[in-house]
Amino acid sequence: VQLVESGGGLVQPGGSLRLSCAASGFTFSTYGLNWYRQAPGKERERVAGISSGGSYTNYVDSVKGRFTISRDNDKSTLYLQMNSLKPEDTAVYYCNYAGYWGQGTQVTVSS
């Protein structure tokens, strides 16, 4: 199993980023997937989850209305569209499937 995140970077407050997670090594379309994040000095928290077909999604309260999780099963890729970013969104973001994790991508929100 391999999960490779990309799309992180430095963005000003109020800006947007789109994270991607390219997956391989398992039958992507049959599993629910998650995005997690970990800020310095804090525990890793689950940000969003999506069902195998993409019909069901859920979010931590702090990102509801700003973040959108989606997936392309034909491309075996998971996405996280992040809008109206805030400094408190600064963290390393991870793609998660079962007990597997990617290497993470850094998101920094700062002016």
Secondary structure, 3 states (H helix, E strand, C coil): CEEEEECCEEECCCCCEEEEEEEECCCHHHCCEEEEEECCCCCCEEEEEECCCCCCEEECHHHCCCEEEEEECCCCEEEEEECCCCHHHCEEEEEEECCEECCCEEEEECC
